[in-house]
Amino acid sequence: MKRIFLLVLLSFFAISFADTYTISNFSAEDVGTPDSYIQAEFGGELKTASPTAVLDIQKGRLFIRQKFEDPFGEEETVYQIYQGRAGNISSLKALQPPPSVSYAKLVNLKLYSSSSDEASQDIEKVYFDGKSVYIEGSRAFVSVNGSMVELKAASTTAAAPVVAPAAPAAPAVSSYDDYGEEEEEEDVAPAPPVQEKPVVEAKPIVPPKLIADDEEDYEYCDEDDPDCEEEEEEYDVAGDVGSTNADADAMDYAASSAASDVKDRFGIADEVRFWSGVALAAVAAGGAVVGVLQHMKANEAGDAYDKLSSIEKSFIDEIELQCATSTDPGKCRTAMMWDVSNNGIPVNGENYTLSQLRSRIDVNKTTMDSYTLFRNLWFGISAVSLTASIVLFVW
C-alpha cells in the first residue's frame, strides 16, 4: 500500500513539474500586435489561430505564439497564437525540434534561452512557419521528461539531386607504359582504328517514344548487342525514381497550397461578418433613436388631436342639451349650428368657426398618423438590424 501511495505521489509531482514547462491552453484575449517579423492582414491586428493550424501553413505566412505576463504577478500568465503575413525573418534564429519531440508537440512546449532558466522564464515570442521555429536569441531549450534539451539549428541547404552514375570510361590508349618504354608499347599494342569499332560510331540522340508507331524503331537493338547492354547499364533508375518523387512532392505541395489558399480566402469571411455585424448594430442604434423621436412627435400630435376633438364634442353636446327643451329641436339645432359656424367658438382665447376647428382636427389627425407610421417603420428597421447583427456575431 505504501508503494502504491509513493508511486501516485511521484506521478503527481512529475505531472505538476511537466505542466510548468508546457502550455495547457491558449486563452489570452489580448489583441495580437504585428512587428517587423509578422504583419497584420486586416485592421492592423493579428488574427487569432488554433494550435492545429500551425501544422498546415501556407507559404508566405507566419504564426506567432505570444506570452502575456502580468508584471505585478496579480493575474495568471496566458498565451495565444496569432497568424499573419511573414515579414523579414532573416535576423531570427531558425531551429528544429529535438528528435524525441514532434512539431505539433513543440507548439505547446515553452522555450528557454538557457538550460538553467526557471519554468516561468520562458521566451516571450516564438514564431512558426510549419517547418521550423524562430526566436530572437541564438539558443533555445525545451523540457523533455524533466531534462532540458537544446534545439538544433535548422538546415538551410537543400538536398543534393540524385546524379546518374557515370559510364565506365574506356581504357585510354597510351603510347608509353609506367616504365617509360615508349617504343615497346607502340610495337606491342598499336591503337586500333576508330572505324573498326562500331561502339564509338556517332548516332543521333533520339528522345524515347511513349508509343511505338513503327516496329522498325526497335530492330537496331537485340539482346546480343553490346550497345544495348551499355545503355541498359547506364540507365539512371535511381535518378528516374527521384525525379518522379520530386514531381509528386511538387504536385502534393501545390495541392496543399491551393487548399490553404482556398481556406485563407474563406477565412476573410470572419472579418466580413464581424464588420457587417458592427454596421448593422450601428443601423439598429440609429433606427431606435429616430423611432423614439418619431414617437414623441406622434404623441404631441395625438394630444392636440384629442384636445380639439373634445372641444368640438363638448359644443355639440351643449347644443343638443339646450335644444332638447325647445318646442322645435330641429330648428334649434340648425340655428345654433349656423351661429357656431359663422360667429365661431372661443378656444384658448382665440375664436374658431366650426369648419376651422374641424380643419385643425383633420390636420392633427394626419400629422399623428404620419409620425406613427414612420415611428413603426424605424422601430422595425432597428429590430431587423439588431437581429441580423446578433446572428453575425454568434455565427
C-alpha positions in Angstrom: 0.0 0.0 0.0 2.8 2.4 0.8 4.5 1.6 -2.6 1.3 2.5 -4.4 0.9 5.7 -2.5 4.5 6.6 -3.2 4.1 5.9 -6.9 0.9 8.0 -7.1 2.7 10.8 -5.2 5.7 10.7 -7.6 3.4 10.7 -10.6 1.6 13.7 -9.2 4.8 15.6 -8.8 6.0 14.5 -12.2 2.8 15.8 -13.9 2.9 19.0 -11.9 6.6 19.6 -12.9 5.8 18.8 -16.5 2.8 21.2 -16.6 5.0 24.1 -15.5 7.1 23.7 -18.7 4.1 23.2 -21.1 1.2 25.4 -22.2 -2.1 23.7 -21.5 -4.3 26.1 -23.4 -4.3 29.3 -25.4 -6.8 31.6 -23.7 -5.4 35.1 -23.9 -7.9 37.7 -25.1 -5.3 40.4 -25.8 -5.1 41.9 -29.3 -2.3 40.4 -31.5 0.2 43.2 -32.3 2.3 42.9 -35.5 6.0 43.5 -35.6 8.8 43.6 -38.1 8.7 39.7 -38.4 4.9 39.2 -38.8 2.5 41.6 -40.4 -1.3 42.0 -40.0 -3.7 41.3 -42.8 -6.8 43.2 -41.7 -7.4 46.1 -39.4 -3.8 46.4 -38.2 -4.3 43.4 -35.8 -3.1 39.8 -36.0 -5.8 37.2 -36.3 -6.2 34.5 -33.6 -5.3 30.9 -34.8 -5.7 27.5 -33.4 -2.7 25.3 -32.4 -3.5 22.8 -35.1 -3.4 25.4 -37.8 0.4 25.7 -37.2 0.9 22.3 -38.8 -0.5 23.5 -42.2 0.8 26.9 -43.0 0.6 28.5 -46.5 3.9 29.8 -48.0 4.4 33.4 -47.1 2.5 33.3 -43.8 3.8 33.1 -40.3 2.4 32.2 -36.9 3.5 33.7 -33.5 3.0 32.3 -30.0 2.7 35.3 -27.7 3.1 35.2 -23.9 1.2 37.7 -21.8 2.5 38.0 -18.2 1.3 40.4 -15.5 4.4 42.3 -14.3 2.9 42.6 -10.8 2.0 38.9 -10.6 -1.7 39.5 -9.8 -3.0 37.7 -12.8 -2.2 34.4 -14.4 0.2 34.2 -17.3 -1.7 33.3 -20.5 -0.7 32.5 -24.1 -2.3 32.9 -27.5 -1.4 32.0 -31.1 -1.8 34.6 -34.0 -1.3 34.4 -37.7 -0.3 37.0 -40.3 2.0 37.6 -43.3 5.7 36.8 -42.9 8.0 39.8 -42.7 11.8 39.9 -42.8 12.8 36.9 -40.6 16.4 36.7 -41.8 17.6 38.0 -38.4 15.8 35.3 -36.5 17.4 32.0 -35.5 15.7 29.0 -37.2 15.6 25.9 -35.0 14.3 22.3 -35.3 12.6 20.3 -32.6 14.6 17.5 -30.9 14.2 14.0 -32.4 12.0 13.0 -29.4 9.6 15.9 -29.9 7.2 16.3 -32.8 6.5 19.7 -34.4 2.9 19.5 -33.1 4.0 19.0 -29.5 6.6 21.8 -29.8 3.7 24.2 -30.2 2.7 23.6 -26.5 6.3 23.4 -25.1 7.8 26.5 -23.5 11.2 27.6 -24.9 14.0 28.8 -22.8 17.2 30.8 -23.6 19.2 28.8 -21.1 19.0 25.3 -19.6 19.2 26.8 -16.1 16.1 29.1 -16.6 13.2 28.7 -14.2 9.8 27.5 -15.5 8.4 31.0 -15.6 11.3 32.4 -17.6 10.3 31.1 -21.0 10.8 33.1 -24.2 8.0 35.6 -24.8 7.7 35.4 -28.6 8.1 32.2 -30.7 7.5 32.2 -34.4 6.4 29.1 -36.5 6.4 28.6 -40.3 5.2 24.9 -40.3 8.8 23.5 -40.6 11.0 25.4 -38.1 10.6 27.6 -35.1 12.2 31.1 -34.9 13.5 33.1 -31.9 15.4 36.3 -31.5 18.2 34.7 -29.5 20.8 32.1 -30.6 19.9 29.1 -28.4 16.7 27.5 -27.2 15.9 24.7 -24.8 12.8 22.6 -24.0 12.0 20.4 -21.1 11.6 16.7 -22.1 10.9 14.2 -19.4 12.3 16.5 -16.8 15.6 17.3 -18.7 16.5 20.3 -20.7 17.2 19.5 -24.4 18.6 22.0 -26.8 17.0 22.7 -30.2 19.4 22.3 -33.1 19.8 24.8 -35.9 17.6 24.2 -38.9 19.3 23.0 -42.0 19.1 25.7 -44.7 20.9 23.7 -47.5 18.7 21.8 -50.0 19.3 18.1 -50.6 21.7 17.4 -53.5 19.9 16.0 -56.6 20.5 12.4 -57.5 23.2 12.1 -60.2 23.3 9.3 -62.6 26.4 7.2 -62.2 29.0 8.0 -64.9 29.6 5.4 -67.5 32.8 3.5 -67.1 35.5 5.2 -69.1 37.2 3.2 -71.8 40.8 2.4 -71.1 43.0 5.1 -72.5 45.4 4.0 -75.2 48.7 5.3 -74.1 51.9 5.5 -76.2 54.0 4.7 -73.2 53.8 2.5 -70.1 54.7 3.1 -66.5 58.3 2.2 -67.1 58.9 4.7 -69.9 59.3 2.0 -72.6 57.5 4.1 -75.2 58.8 2.2 -78.3 57.8 -1.2 -76.9 54.3 -0.2 -76.1 53.8 1.1 -79.6 55.1 -2.1 -81.1 53.1 -4.5 -78.9 49.7 -2.8 -78.7 49.0 -0.4 -81.6 45.9 1.6 -81.3 43.1 0.1 -83.4 41.5 2.3 -86.0 38.4 4.1 -84.9 36.3 2.9 -87.9 36.7 -0.8 -86.9 34.8 -0.3 -83.6 31.0 0.1 -84.1 30.6 1.1 -80.5 32.0 4.6 -81.0 30.1 5.3 -84.1 28.2 8.6 -83.8 24.5 8.1 -83.5 21.8 10.8 -83.3 20.3 11.2 -79.9 16.6 10.4 -80.2 14.2 11.0 -77.3 12.4 7.9 -76.1 8.9 7.4 -77.6 6.0 6.6 -75.5 4.0 4.9 -78.3 5.8 3.0 -81.0 4.4 3.8 -84.4 6.8 1.5 -86.3 8.3 -1.7 -85.1 11.4 -1.0 -87.1 12.4 1.6 -84.4 13.4 -1.3 -82.1 15.1 -3.6 -84.7 18.5 -2.0 -84.3 18.9 -3.4 -80.8 18.8 -7.0 -79.8 19.9 -9.0 -76.7 23.4 -9.8 -78.0 24.2 -6.2 -79.0 26.8 -4.8 -76.5 25.5 -1.3 -77.2 22.1 -2.2 -75.8 23.8 -3.6 -72.7 25.7 -0.4 -72.1 22.6 1.7 -72.5 20.7 -0.6 -70.0 23.6 -0.3 -67.5 23.8 3.5 -67.9 20.0 4.0 -67.5 19.6 6.0 -64.3 16.9 4.1 -62.4 17.6 5.9 -59.1 17.6 9.2 -60.8 14.3 8.5 -62.5 12.6 7.4 -59.3 14.0 10.5 -57.5 12.7 12.8 -60.3 9.3 11.1 -60.1 9.1 11.5 -56.3 10.2 15.1 -56.7 7.4 15.7 -59.2 4.9 14.0 -56.9 6.0 16.1 -53.9 5.7 19.3 -56.0 2.2 18.3 -57.0 1.3 17.5 -53.4 2.7 20.8 -52.3 0.7 22.6 -55.0 -2.5 20.9 -53.9 -1.8 21.7 -50.3 -1.0 25.3 -51.2 -4.2 25.6 -53.2 -6.2 24.1 -50.3 -4.6 26.6 -47.9 -5.3 29.5 -50.3 -9.0 28.5 -50.5 -9.1 28.3 -46.7 -7.5 31.7 -46.4 -9.9 33.2 -48.9 -12.9 31.8 -47.0 -11.2 32.9 -43.8 -11.8 36.5 -44.9 -15.5 35.8 -44.2 -14.8 36.1 -40.5 -13.7 39.7 -41.0 -16.6 40.4 -43.3 -19.1 39.0 -40.8 -17.6 41.0 -37.9 -17.7 44.4 -39.7 -21.1 43.6 -41.2 -22.3 43.0 -37.7 -20.8 46.2 -36.4 -22.5 48.1 -39.3 -25.9 46.5 -38.6 -25.6 47.3 -34.9 -25.0 50.9 -35.8 -28.0 50.9 -38.0 -30.1 49.4 -35.2 -29.0 52.1 -32.8 -29.7 54.9 -35.3 -33.1 53.4 -36.1 -34.0 53.2 -32.5 -33.1 56.9 -31.9 -35.1 58.1 -34.9 -38.0 55.9 -33.8 -38.1 57.4 -30.4 -38.1 61.0 -31.9 -41.0 60.0 -34.2 -42.8 58.5 -31.2 -42.5 61.8 -29.3 -43.8 63.8 -32.3 -46.7 61.4 -32.7 -47.7 61.8 -29.0 -47.7 65.6 -29.4 -49.9 65.5 -32.5 -52.2 62.9 -30.7 -52.6 65.2 -27.7 -53.6 68.2 -29.9 -56.0 66.0 -31.9 -57.6 64.7 -28.7 -57.9 68.2 -27.2 -59.6 69.7 -30.2 -61.9 66.7 -30.7 -63.0 67.0 -27.1 -63.8 70.7 -27.6 -65.9 70.0 -30.7 -67.7 67.2 -28.9 -68.4 69.5 -25.9 -70.0 72.2 -28.1 -72.1 69.6 -29.9 -73.3 68.1 -26.6 -74.1 71.6 -25.3 -76.2 72.3 -28.4 -78.1 69.0 -28.0 -78.7 69.7 -24.4 -80.1 73.3 -24.9 -82.3 72.2 -27.9 -83.7 69.3 -26.1 -86.2 71.5 -24.1 -87.1 73.6 -27.2 -90.5 73.2 -28.9 -88.8 72.6 -32.2 -85.4 70.8 -31.5 -84.6 70.6 -35.2 -84.8 74.3 -35.9 -83.0 75.0 -32.6 -80.0 72.8 -33.6 -79.9 74.3 -37.1 -79.9 77.9 -35.7 -77.2 77.1 -33.1 -75.0 75.3 -35.6 -75.3 78.3 -38.0 -74.3 80.6 -35.2 -71.3 78.4 -34.3 -70.3 78.0 -37.9 -70.4 81.8 -38.6 -69.6 83.5 -35.3 -67.1 81.0 -34.1 -66.2 79.2 -30.9 -63.7 80.6 -28.3 -60.7 78.2 -27.9 -57.8 79.2 -25.7 -58.5 82.9 -26.2 -59.0 82.6 -30.0 -62.2 82.4 -31.9 -62.6 79.4 -34.4 -65.5 78.7 -36.6 -66.8 75.1 -36.6 -65.2 74.5 -40.1 -61.9 75.9 -38.9 -62.0 73.7 -35.8 -62.7 70.6 -37.8 -59.9 71.5 -40.3 -57.4 71.8 -37.5 -58.6 68.5 -36.1 -58.1 66.8 -39.5 -54.6 68.3 -39.8 -53.7 67.0 -36.3 -55.1 63.5 -37.2 -53.0 63.4 -40.4 -49.8 64.5 -38.6 -50.3 62.0 -35.8 -50.9 59.1 -38.4 -47.7 60.2 -40.3 -45.5 60.2 -37.2 -47.0 56.9 -36.1 -46.2 55.3 -39.4 -42.6 56.4 -39.5 -42.2 55.5 -35.8 -43.2 51.9 -36.6 -41.1 51.8 -39.7 -37.9 52.9 -37.9 -38.5 50.6 -34.9 -38.9 47.7 -37.4 -35.7 48.6 -39.2 -33.9 48.7 -35.8 -35.3 45.3 -34.7 -34.3 43.6 -38.0 -30.8 45.2 -38.0 -30.2 44.2 -34.4 -31.4 40.6 -35.0 -29.1 40.3 -38.1 -26.2 41.8 -36.1 -26.6 39.3 -33.3 -26.7 36.4 -35.8 -23.5 37.5 -37.5 -21.7 37.9 -34.2 -22.8 34.5 -32.9 -22.2 32.7 -36.3 
